[in-house]
Amino acid sequence: MSSSRPPSSATGTDFLLYLMLGAAALGMGAGSLGWLFGNLANIAAGSGAWAPYDPSAALVRPGEVWPGLPQAVLVTTAWVLPGLVLTTGAVVGAKLWLRWRGGTNGLATARDLSVLLPKEGAAKAVGLRPSLKGTAPKDVPPDDRGVLLGTLKPGRHEVRSSWEDVLLAIMAPRSGKTSGLAIPAILRAPGPVLLTSNKAANDAFTATATARAEVGTVWTLDPQQIAHAPRTMWWDILADAHDLAGARRLAGHFVTASVDESSAGDFWSTAAANTLTALFLAAANDSRPITDVLAWLASPADRTPVDLLHDAGLDAVAAQLQGTVAGAVETRDGIYETARQYASCLLDPGIAAWVTPPRRMEKIAEFRPEAFATSKDTLFLLSKDGGGSASAIIAAAADAVMRAAVIQAERDGGRLDAPLLAILDEAANVCKIQDLPDLYSHLGSRGVIPVTILQSYRQGVRVWGESGMDALWSAATIKLIGSGIDDADFADKLSRLVGDHDVRTVSVSTSESGKSTSVSMRQERVLPADAIRALPKGSALLLATGIRPALLDLKPWYKEPDAARHGAASAAATAAITERALAKTFGRDDLGPAA
């Protein structure tokens, strides 16, 4: 790319002049230090009075200035000590400058990131959280300032997002997304935490469950037995389906979990979604379990849901459902078969039990999203990905929690305090919330902080489409890009977003009139696409709204001072999962407690 700046030229004579001026300044500094050290040594030895200021003499003829000092002392005071002081000062100054400037030309400096650094971050936290009102910013605990993102390269400036930022992380497997982002955020969260995942052993679940149990109740929704957790809770999946909007959202989760964005919106998926909406609405308004919906889907001619909708005063919905049932048999059967496929995970009684009321003799606690929003509890939502998974239930639960938190925030004056942290790990596999890009536009202002973690940009496109993923990308105020980005188009997009910087080029030419040096400026990409692809593990590119891009070092949990304690707890929880798995495999009843 051509430079917008005209080249400047300097002759070899000018360069020599600058060199001479630099040497003179260096000599003056060394002579002044030699004069100071020499006089101090002379006074200490009692060899005479304080010599007048003469740096050149102190540097060149120290024996004449202090004739009473031994030669070894003169050498030390006139040359060795000044040299050490100047060298040390230059090194320390360079390090401080690089630390303040951020080190990499064209990327954000500490000054650029000041709003995410401790001083301004603490002041902002005081303004956002009523519970911190009156607290001096310097007294705000680090974990009350925001979500830890990492440290600025180079230097050790700790960078945190605020409690109104919404985060999107795109990180390949084994790039530190769990150990360097999800786990530290969960361990440090001051309020309730939600985590979605398709793994349990040796992952965020086992690394954080014990620590979170020390501050609140740990709820584990594990319908597909990822952690082989005994069922100690249930959630009423139809609790928010008493009105048309809630029932439609619930149906949407089952549809989105089963189809890609490219198939959403066709006749069969739309008709099946409308049918599920009507059936969920009928069941919820008559206080029936969601398993009754499966029975209605198996018998399209059953008029029970139509009658229930009429009894609830939902005549328009009842008429639509009746129209589907009374339509052409082939069309009706196609719609109902599609709906049955979307809700097929509920055919497994082991899965359905987690979202239906327990039997009268079972002592199982009910999880209530509205109570969770004001607690310090933790909700682990675990599901397998792929066909037949319970990801629709996981997405519905996560959505219900975040929506309940928004309602609670409105009751509390606008935002939750303490904020709710929603770590949507493997979001494109086990937590496909169709309108997540729209939710991002207002969740942060309510104190609900989502952290959506994807393995690639294209993975998000597969779920939300090009426009939806673009909307999610634009709405995220904090974006973290980890190592392992192999999408050439996305890497080039990131490179262009990071931008260009000026590079100084020096060229020397020789002619009949002598040697001349010319200096010109040209522009280069700050981070070419190949450099973004080659980001080292444990580092991330930070793109924050209104701030120049920055490079961060992640702070994995296993490098923290309390890593040994958390590591031991994680190992014990993993062992417990293994024990429960073996117990189920060999038909034993002595299952261990949940992690």
QUILIN-V892644 format. One record per residue. N is the residue number from 1. D_CENTER is the distance of its C-alpha to the mean C-alpha in Angstrom with 1 decimal. Layout:
# QUILIN-V892644
N;D_CENTER
N;D_CENTER
This chain:
# QUILIN-V892644
1;33.9
2;36.7
3;36.3
4;36.9
5;38.6
6;42.2
7;42.9
8;44.6
9;47.3
10;48.6
11;51.8
12;52.2
13;54.3
14;51.5
15;49.2
16;52.0
17;52.3
18;48.6
19;49.0
20;52.1
21;50.5
22;47.5
23;50.0
24;52.0
25;49.1
26;48.1
27;51.7
28;52.1
29;49.0
30;50.3
31;53.8
32;52.7
33;50.9
34;53.9
35;56.2
36;54.1
37;53.9
38;57.5
39;58.8
40;56.8
41;58.3
42;61.7
43;61.6
44;60.4
45;63.2
46;65.8
47;66.9
48;67.4
49;66.2
50;63.0
51;63.3
52;62.9
53;59.7
54;60.2
55;57.1
56;58.8
57;61.5
58;59.1
59;57.3
60;60.4
61;63.2
62;61.9
63;65.1
64;67.1
65;64.9
66;64.8
67;67.9
68;67.8
69;64.5
70;64.4
71;63.2
72;60.1
73;59.0
74;59.5
75;57.4
76;54.6
77;54.7
78;55.4
79;53.1
80;50.9
81;49.3
82;48.7
83;47.2
84;44.8
85;43.8
86;43.3
87;41.2
88;39.1
89;38.6
90;37.6
91;35.0
92;33.5
93;33.6
94;31.9
95;29.1
96;28.6
97;28.7
98;26.2
99;23.8
100;24.2
101;24.2
102;21.1
103;23.3
104;22.6
105;24.8
106;23.3
107;19.7
108;18.5
109;20.4
110;19.8
111;21.9
112;19.8
113;16.6
114;18.7
115;17.1
116;13.9
117;16.2
118;17.9
119;21.0
120;19.9
121;16.7
122;19.1
123;21.5
124;19.2
125;18.1
126;21.9
127;22.4
128;19.8
129;20.7
130;24.4
131;24.4
132;23.8
133;26.6
134;29.1
135;26.9
136;27.2
137;23.9
138;24.8
139;25.1
140;21.7
141;20.0
142;16.8
143;14.8
144;16.3
145;14.9
146;11.3
147;7.9
148;8.4
149;6.7
150;10.0
151;13.5
152;15.2
153;17.5
154;20.3
155;20.7
156;18.8
157;17.5
158;14.5
159;11.8
160;10.1
161;9.0
162;11.8
163;12.6
164;13.3
165;10.2
166;8.6
167;5.3
168;5.9
169;5.1
170;8.7
171;9.7
172;13.2
173;14.5
174;15.1
175;12.7
176;10.8
177;7.8
178;9.5
179;11.3
180;9.1
181;5.7
182;6.9
183;10.4
184;10.1
185;8.2
186;11.0
187;13.7
188;13.2
189;12.9
190;16.1
191;16.6
192;16.5
193;13.8
194;13.6
195;12.5
196;13.7
197;14.6
198;17.6
199;18.2
200;19.4
201;21.3
202;19.7
203;16.1
204;13.8
205;16.7
206;19.3
207;17.3
208;16.5
209;19.3
210;21.9
211;20.1
212;19.0
213;22.6
214;23.8
215;22.3
216;22.9
217;23.9
218;21.9
219;22.4
220;22.1
221;22.8
222;23.8
223;26.3
224;26.4
225;26.6
226;23.6
227;24.1
228;27.7
229;27.1
230;30.2
231;30.1
232;30.0
233;28.6
234;29.0
235;27.5
236;29.8
237;28.2
238;30.9
239;30.4
240;28.9
241;31.3
242;34.3
243;34.1
244;33.8
245;30.4
246;28.9
247;30.9
248;29.9
249;26.1
250;26.8
251;28.9
252;26.2
253;23.8
254;26.6
255;27.4
256;23.9
257;23.4
258;26.6
259;26.7
260;24.8
261;24.4
262;27.6
263;29.6
264;28.4
265;31.0
266;34.1
267;37.1
268;36.6
269;33.0
270;33.7
271;36.9
272;35.3
273;32.6
274;35.4
275;37.3
276;34.4
277;33.8
278;37.5
279;37.7
280;34.6
281;36.1
282;39.5
283;38.2
284;36.1
285;39.0
286;41.4
287;39.1
288;39.2
289;36.6
290;34.6
291;36.8
292;39.6
293;37.8
294;38.2
295;41.9
296;42.3
297;40.6
298;43.1
299;46.0
300;45.6
301;49.0
302;48.1
303;48.6
304;47.0
305;43.6
306;45.7
307;47.9
308;45.0
309;43.4
310;46.8
311;47.2
312;43.9
313;45.1
314;42.7
315;45.6
316;43.8
317;41.3
318;44.2
319;46.2
320;43.4
321;43.0
322;46.8
323;46.9
324;44.6
325;46.7
326;50.0
327;49.0
328;50.0
329;49.7
330;47.9
331;45.3
332;44.9
333;44.5
334;42.0
335;39.8
336;40.1
337;39.5
338;36.3
339;35.2
340;36.2
341;34.0
342;30.9
343;31.7
344;32.9
345;30.4
346;32.3
347;35.4
348;34.2
349;35.5
350;33.0
351;30.1
352;32.0
353;32.8
354;29.3
355;29.6
356;33.3
357;35.3
358;36.5
359;40.2
360;42.2
361;42.5
362;38.8
363;37.1
364;33.5
365;31.3
366;30.0
367;26.4
368;26.3
369;23.1
370;24.8
371;25.5
372;22.0
373;20.5
374;22.5
375;22.2
376;20.1
377;20.2
378;17.8
379;18.0
380;17.4
381;18.0
382;19.2
383;20.8
384;22.1
385;21.4
386;24.4
387;27.7
388;28.8
389;25.4
390;24.7
391;21.5
392;23.2
393;23.6
394;19.9
395;18.9
396;21.7
397;20.7
398;17.1
399;18.6
400;21.3
401;19.1
402;17.1
403;20.5
404;22.2
405;19.8
406;20.4
407;24.2
408;24.0
409;22.3
410;25.2
411;27.6
412;26.2
413;26.6
414;23.6
415;20.4
416;19.5
417;20.0
418;18.3
419;15.3
420;14.1
421;10.6
422;10.3
423;8.1
424;9.6
425;9.7
426;12.5
427;12.6
428;15.2
429;17.3
430;17.5
431;16.1
432;17.6
433;17.8
434;20.0
435;19.4
436;15.6
437;15.7
438;18.3
439;16.6
440;13.7
441;16.6
442;17.4
443;15.1
444;13.6
445;17.2
446;18.0
447;15.6
448;13.8
449;10.0
450;8.5
451;5.1
452;7.0
453;7.0
454;10.1
455;12.4
456;14.0
457;14.7
458;18.0
459;16.7
460;15.4
461;18.8
462;20.6
463;19.3
464;19.3
465;21.6
466;21.6
467;21.8
468;19.3
469;16.6
470;17.6
471;17.4
472;13.8
473;13.0
474;15.1
475;14.0
476;10.3
477;10.8
478;7.7
479;7.3
480;6.3
481;9.3
482;10.3
483;13.9
484;16.2
485;16.2
486;19.7
487;20.1
488;22.5
489;22.4
490;18.6
491;18.8
492;21.7
493;20.0
494;17.3
495;20.2
496;22.0
497;19.1
498;18.9
499;22.6
500;25.8
501;27.3
502;30.9
503;32.4
504;35.8
505;38.4
506;41.7
507;44.7
508;48.1
509;51.3
510;54.9
511;58.0
512;61.6
513;60.6
514;58.3
515;54.7
516;52.0
517;48.3
518;46.1
519;42.6
520;40.5
521;36.9
522;35.0
523;31.5
524;29.0
525;25.5
526;23.1
527;21.2
528;23.2
529;21.9
530;23.1
531;21.3
532;17.9
533;18.8
534;19.9
535;16.8
536;17.3
537;15.4
538;13.1
539;12.5
540;10.2
541;11.4
542;9.9
543;11.3
544;11.6
545;14.3
546;17.6
547;16.7
548;17.7
549;15.3
550;14.6
551;14.1
552;12.2
553;13.0
554;10.4
555;12.0
556;12.6
557;14.1
558;17.4
559;18.1
560;18.0
561;21.5
562;21.3
563;20.2
564;23.7
565;23.8
566;20.5
567;21.7
568;25.0
569;23.7
570;21.5
571;24.7
572;26.8
573;24.6
574;24.6
575;28.4
576;28.8
577;27.2
578;29.6
579;32.4
580;31.8
581;31.6
582;34.8
583;36.5
584;35.8
585;37.0
586;40.2
587;40.8
588;40.6
589;40.0
590;38.8
591;35.1
592;33.1
593;30.8
594;27.3
595;24.7
